[in-house]
């Protein structure tokens, strides 16, 4: 066993070394030249190697690796992506908040309708603080009916 520690470690030999080799293979063609040529059927073709005996042009990349324009374009795209993602999240949050407000309003209206139905009966009992059932007076019942009707008219159409 080799004593250098890193290259003899099983993690390196099984995962890291093949991964580095794969990255090296993938990045090599990215720097290769690209040729543009027209085949015998008149179709424009692109390849890394032009066919022999055919006139071809070298296609230059729009931006070089060190181009500030390319870096600016990338930054603009990333910023645009972030803005769109933020806007989507904001819209989703607003939609969620509207749904919660709608559900809460429905619950309040349902409660007001139940109160109206309860106070519409001729005899209404309430539970006092000490747990006793107490019948409310007609004036209080009419006042509660009026409050329930007013709430329903104002908020639950």
Protein Blocks (a to p, Z undefined) as FASTA:
>chain_A
ZZklmmmpmklmmmmmmmmmmmmmmmmmmmpccdddddfkopacddfbdcehiacddddd
fbdfklmklmmmmmmmmmmmmmmmmmmmmmmmmmmmmmmmmmmmmmmmmmmmmmmmmmmp
mbdcdddfkopacdddfklmmmmmmmmmmmmmmmmZZ
